[in-house]
Amino acid sequence: MTTYGPYTPLRQAGNIYFVSGQVGIHADTQIAAKDISSQTAQALDNLKDLLAQNGLGMENVVKTTIYLKNMADFDDMNTTYLTYFTEPRPARSSVEVAGLPRLAENELLIEIEAVVYRP
């Protein structure tokens, strides 16, 4: 698990877990793809891996917040996002942001944070 600053990637509070924003950087290569679909898939794979390390799965995600550098990428992001969650899908907010941190060679286009529940 790679962190890019002074924060905790996953924090538990009772049966609720708060997951810091996951970006589309591959943990091994430290490279971000150039397109939104690939970065979305990588951010969600990073989320999935972090959850698995803590005995959780994507079915435990109850809320996500999507930060997009460009809202014009919404449809492509959404197409990829839909493949990671089954019904009932998490509640979700999507917002456009002026920029995301420069952590990889290519510009970051998306960050996804999550709230997770373990029954």
RODO-2510 file (C-alpha; in nm, 4 decimals, decimal comma):
residues 119
     n   res          X          Y          Z
     1     m     0,0000     0,0000     0,0000
     2     t     0,1408     0,3357    -0,1037
     3     t     0,0594     0,6600     0,0733
     4     y     0,1421     1,0042    -0,0609
     5     g     0,1275     1,2171     0,2525
     6     p     0,0564     1,2339     0,6246
     7     y    -0,2746     1,0456     0,6352
     8     t    -0,4169     0,7041     0,7137
     9     p    -0,5464     0,5156     0,4073
    10     l    -0,8247     0,3448     0,6060
    11     r    -0,9583     0,4438     0,9468
    12     q    -1,2052     0,2357     1,1483
    13     a    -1,4731     0,3825     1,3754
    14     g    -1,6805     0,0946     1,5135
    15     n    -1,8333    -0,0885     1,2163
    16     i    -1,7662     0,2016     0,9794
    17     y    -1,4451     0,2510     0,7827
    18     f    -1,3392     0,5736     0,6159
    19     v    -1,1139     0,5259     0,3146
    20     s    -0,8897     0,8089     0,2010
    21     g    -0,9017     0,9054    -0,1644
    22     q    -0,7680     0,6420    -0,4011
    23     v    -0,6066     0,7638    -0,7207
    24     g    -0,5351     0,5960    -1,0522
    25     i    -0,1688     0,5218    -0,9871
    26     h    -0,0493     0,1624    -1,0115
    27     a     0,1168     0,0728    -0,6786
    28     d     0,4071    -0,1197    -0,8346
    29     t     0,4948     0,1071    -1,1266
    30     q     0,3879     0,4428    -0,9777
    31     i     0,2434     0,5262    -1,3199
    32     a    -0,0985     0,6732    -1,3977
    33     a    -0,2599     0,6052    -1,7335
    34     k    -0,3476     0,9011    -1,9541
    35     d    -0,7213     0,8285    -1,9855
    36     i    -1,0074     0,8500    -1,7362
    37     s    -1,1341     0,4937    -1,7880
    38     s    -0,7964     0,3405    -1,7013
    39     q    -0,7419     0,5746    -1,4066
    40     t    -1,0917     0,4966    -1,2761
    41     a    -1,0252     0,1221    -1,2998
    42     q    -0,6902     0,1611    -1,1233
    43     a    -0,8374     0,3768    -0,8449
    44     l    -1,1102     0,1170    -0,7898
    45     d    -0,8570    -0,1682    -0,8015
    46     n    -0,6547     0,0189    -0,5382
    47     l    -0,9708     0,0551    -0,3276
    48     k    -1,0509    -0,3146    -0,3729
    49     d    -0,6965    -0,4155    -0,2675
    50     l    -0,7022    -0,1908     0,0399
    51     l    -1,0384    -0,3338     0,1459
    52     a    -0,9185    -0,6924     0,0936
    53     q    -0,6158    -0,6267     0,3160
    54     n    -0,8672    -0,5434     0,5898
    55     g    -1,1071    -0,8333     0,5340
    56     l    -1,3582    -0,6205     0,3441
    57     g    -1,4931    -0,6221    -0,0115
    58     m    -1,6542    -0,3881    -0,2583
    59     e    -1,9946    -0,5107    -0,1367
    60     n    -1,9174    -0,3367     0,1951
    61     v    -1,8862     0,0069     0,0296
    62     v    -2,1915     0,2181     0,1176
    63     k    -2,0835     0,5629    -0,0094
    64     t    -1,8277     0,6992    -0,2524
    65     t    -1,7230     1,0486    -0,3441
    66     i    -1,5715     1,0925    -0,6887
    67     y    -1,3459     1,3903    -0,7568
    68     l    -1,3062     1,4498    -1,1306
    69     k    -1,0631     1,6947    -1,2848
    70     n    -1,3070     1,7361    -1,5736
    71     m    -1,6805     1,6681    -1,5508
    72     a    -1,6741     1,5923    -1,9246
    73     d    -1,5126     1,2614    -1,8183
    74     f    -1,8229     1,1638    -1,6183
    75     d    -1,9746     0,9225    -1,8733
    76     d    -1,6490     0,7329    -1,9317
    77     m    -1,5810     0,7193    -1,5567
    78     n    -1,9356     0,5985    -1,4928
    79     t    -1,9094     0,3177    -1,7493
    80     t    -1,6021     0,1798    -1,5721
    81     y    -1,7394     0,2464    -1,2218
    82     l    -2,0534     0,0428    -1,2914
    83     t    -1,8466    -0,2719    -1,3518
    84     y    -1,7102    -0,2670    -0,9946
    85     f    -2,0358    -0,2592    -0,7985
    86     t    -2,3483    -0,4738    -0,7945
    87     e    -2,6934    -0,3731    -0,6712
    88     p    -2,7471    -0,2098    -0,4391
    89     r    -2,4693     0,0212    -0,5504
    90     p    -2,3175     0,2662    -0,3036
    91     a    -2,4632     0,6130    -0,2617
    92     r    -2,2379     0,8487    -0,4568
    93     s    -2,1446     1,2101    -0,5063
    94     s    -1,9406     1,3339    -0,8011
    95     v    -1,7752     1,6736    -0,8079
    96     e    -1,5436     1,8544    -1,0437
    97     v    -1,2248     1,9886    -0,8893
    98     a    -0,9766     2,2439    -1,0206
    99     g    -0,6901     2,0001    -0,9866
   100     l    -0,5541     1,6934    -0,8127
   101     p    -0,2033     1,6463    -0,6704
   102     r     0,0722     1,5704    -0,9175
   103     l     0,1900     1,2277    -0,7976
   104     a     0,2729     1,0515    -1,1220
   105     e     0,4200     1,1236    -1,4612
   106     n     0,0730     1,1717    -1,6107
   107     e    -0,1847     1,4099    -1,4727
   108     l    -0,4283     1,2629    -1,2200
   109     l    -0,7857     1,2794    -1,3495
   110     i    -0,9776     1,1146    -1,0630
   111     e    -0,9742     1,0449    -0,6906
   112     i    -1,2270     0,8206    -0,5169
   113     e    -1,2928     0,8112    -0,1426
   114     a    -1,5270     0,5660     0,0265
   115     v    -1,7232     0,4908     0,3404
   116     v    -1,7443     0,1211     0,4180
   117     y    -1,9623    -0,0744     0,6613
   118     r    -1,8913    -0,4121     0,8171
   119     p    -2,2114    -0,5670     0,9593
***
